[in-house]
Amino acid sequence: MKAQHTEAPAGVRHTLPSFRQLTIVAQDPSIEGHDGNVLRSKVVVPAEEMRSGPWGYRTQVVDYDATRGKSYRKATLSDVDDPLAEVENREALLRDPTLHAVNCYGLVMRTLSRFERALGRHVCWGFYGHHLNVVPHAFAEANAYYSRDDHALLFGYFTPKSDPAGRVFTCLSHDIVVHETTHAVLDGLRPRLMAPSSPDQAAFHEGFADVVALLSVFSLPGVVETVLRHALGGPAQTLEPTLVTREKLKESGLLGLAEEFGRELRGIRGDALRRSVKLEPKPDYYQATTGPWVEPHRRGEILVAAVLNTFVDAWLHAVGRVADVRRVPRATIAAEGARVADVLLTMVMRAIDYTPPVHLNFRDFLSALLTIDTELWPDDEGSKYRLRHYLKANFSGFGIEPVTSLATHGGCWRHPSQDLRYERNRYEQMRAEPDEVFRFIWENRKALRLNEQAYSRVLSVRPVVRVGTDGFVLREVVVEHLETLKVAAKDLSTVHHPDKKGHIEKPEGMPDGLEIKLHGGGTLIFNDFGLLKYHISNGVGEPERQSRRLEHLWRRGHRFGRPERSNFDELHRARAQGAVDNPGEVW
Amino acid sequence: MAAPREVRVRSYQVGFGDCFLLSFIYKTVERHVLIDFGSTGKPRHPAELDGSLKSHLQRVADHIATTCDGKLDAVVATHRHKDHISGFDTKSGPGATIRSLNPDVVIQPWTEHPDAAIDAEMAPGITTDDLAFAKGLQQLDAIAESAVALAATLRRRPALRTRYGSALIDELGFLGETNLANKSAVENLMTMGTSRRYLSYGQNSGLSLSGVRVHVLGPPTLAQFKEIRTQRTEDQEEFWMLQAVEQQTSPSPGESTLFEEYELGRHDPASVWLRQRLQRANIEQRLKIVRRLDSALNNTSVILLFEVGGHRLLFPGDAQIENWEWALKRAPDKQQNLTLLRGVTVYKCGHHGSRNATPKTLWNNFDERNTDSAAERLRVFVSTAEGKHGHEENNSEVPRETLMNSFRQQTELFTTETVDPNLDEPFVEHVLQIQNS
């Protein structure tokens, strides 16, 4: 059925709606709803004037198949069309390329706008341009990836082993589309995170994309009901809250869902949900410096497991609050799960603003999560979901502790020294102009503990507008700055950090004359009054972090001095193929 | 019978490929083991081969037949790549000549086991899982076929050749050709001689040579591979299957549409740039996949170590690091392996001198390396053809220059690149005197 036409009278532009609803595939075509049809869900996306493709202001679907050299029919989407709502069955969905295009468009725009809502501003892509190309049937290969160079998300298709006559379209898998979109968004927010660094940084891109993808799926009540159906079974419309347990939710519910979805995709995706649910919490994986847990996807699973366990715990906490009620409607418990996923999703997205721009590790991310939550909800104990409590416990279970002390700072970032100079800065300009912010950095370079030998520049100045917990509008400015220092390997030991003991160590076997480029930098967060609230930094001379990074890259055969790039296509393919990584053995 | 008096190691000039004849000379008899026989490219250095590669390989086969006086004791086909087995082809190669030498045993890796039903002696310890995996590997021919077809299409169209460059197209074609199963050679090896052995790490080689001990150091079985790969073998197998099926069904551009019920759209002028990039990316992906297939098959190589008198001769086929990983780092008896390998006196360089087939752990462990060229030191044989494979700019050239430099500095180097293919005796040879005879 078509939605009611909402066209505004000519000339009254401000009455046009800003958002619209669009139906998307809730997980993938193998998951059925009660009616036996593909489980779908309505999501909210920005309303816009569109060209066929769909082609809107931030994304363009280009349905070109490079394997066959064909362009498929474009989808035309007016502001009242909702073609996936009208799909009759799975076969109808699979055989119509325009539905695939609309599904991709809807998921990409939902993810983008979800980030923008969480961050309180527009998010630019990680390349020069406004349009992200989305190619739903890019090639015949069991692979999907984000390519910065192509300004594109590329989705492959393939024939499943179980059905030689069938076809699996990765563009119809909710978590795959959101995973790849998240890579593109994160690349726009933190472009340096794709540069070669520590095992954590490479793993973070993958783990974070999986976290956003899974929480995006679980924020749909229909999917959460499916989890409950697996966990508790039966057609009952009401449930006893005490029967909803951690074990059941994880071992039957989430694993049951994992069994259903991605069955055909397991070979490509590495099955983040299944692996993370089964991952027994222990610190060994995170502490490993060699072996499988250094590989980006595997290491990323630690992050996914910690967040997913938090999701389950917070959901149970919310259900436990009504434990004295005999029976609760199943839909209520499902809706609560979807809400927890949504709150966590906002939190993880927002936390990106509170991370350093270079050499990110999981501990930084945990501190960012705790800081952002503390700012919004100072009282964790009295809160509905106790997210900070469960985050600390679950990350700690995997050996990940926040950067700052839990006892004195609650694991949150420290506020900067009060000894900063603002007198020569202009408040309005500080909200938009990199040069004005750089003036602030220059004036305060000593207080900000910057390396005076390094080349410094401001990467971005991003004004943020959010609604605070008191209901009033909150204005912040998020600034990224970068420090770069080139040194010969033999001089690494001469690079120091004003606050840290020791020096950067040259990896064994590295030639003395090799030119090494060190990167450092920080995120500055200015408050409503233009005063610095946080400076979250990894200095260029930090001995431990830089030594670890160099050692890791050197052992993996990184070619220093060459242009740095990260190939998600190769990374994904290597994950599926189980490549053994032995850089020290090659010539 | 006592130990041999001497051992002759002969490396025939076959261009880009391997062909080694090991001759064990006893007091009254000679025993001969042929290790690999194949080529993917005519010899060009130090002189261009006159005539066809086919007739050259026949000449080599005839020379082998004469040398061994009509009888081979064993044939070893280290793995299924064309540059190691095309000489066993009975239709377009000299396979019939080799077959007529009636080897007592034909040795291949366990992954080549045709079927449990065939009368072949299988290495103990190989499970049905292993066989299923091996069968899967054999089915991957579709990937190679598709690469060959795509390279041919691109070569036929000058505009595409210009756009993508001949280097990319040539590598696609070369790797496709190399990996394509040579059915005639495979069948010949499967039925040749008196018995067949399909070997894995630690098994008895089946070679019976007086005074010679033969150790099988690779390839690991699936269970051993699993331990190396820890968790992803299942995913990997699935991935390969998916690629193989897909490439069977959609081999080349312009053939079909995915959505038959729907008319095609027009190519949008606004996305010309993206379409061209995607076309290139698609070809590069096919190349990456076929490279992976190439590595996977290299890693099925049988690794043999012959121990005779004070000498140890190492023939690892094209085994790459992943195959070596078990013997060097994971096997329960790895320390014994390292001790054995420390005393290697003759090393057949793995994979024609590529960058990842002489693991540094293996190389650094060789005691017989010596920079003093007057001293008796490690002999290294490299059967290769420069400029055929890989590029210097990404360190993938074969043979790898840094490896060759180490050979030049620390070993006595024998390379087929110095052998004129048009000679009556187109090989490089070294004779080892066995001390205790």
Interface residues (C-beta under 8 A of the other chain):
Chain A: Q60 V62 D63 Y64 D65 A66 T67 R68 G69 K70 S71 Y72 R73 K74 R95 D96 P97 T98 N133 V135 H137 A138 F139 A140 E141 A142 N143 S147 D149 D150 H151 A152 L154 Y157 F158 T159 P160 K161 P164 R167 R266 G267 I268 G270 G291 P292 R298 D569 E570 R573 R575 A576 Q577 G578 V580 N582 G584 E585 V586 W587
Chain B: I228 R229 T230 Q231 R232 T233 D235 Q236 E238 F239 W240 M241 L242 Q243 V245 E246 Q247 T249 S250 P253 G254 E255 S256 T257 L258 F259 E261 Y262 E263 L264 G265 R266 H267 D268 S271 L274 R275 R277 L278 Q279 A281 N282 Q285 K288 I289 R292 I321 E322 E325 R355 N356 T358 P359 K360 T361 N395 R400 T402 L403
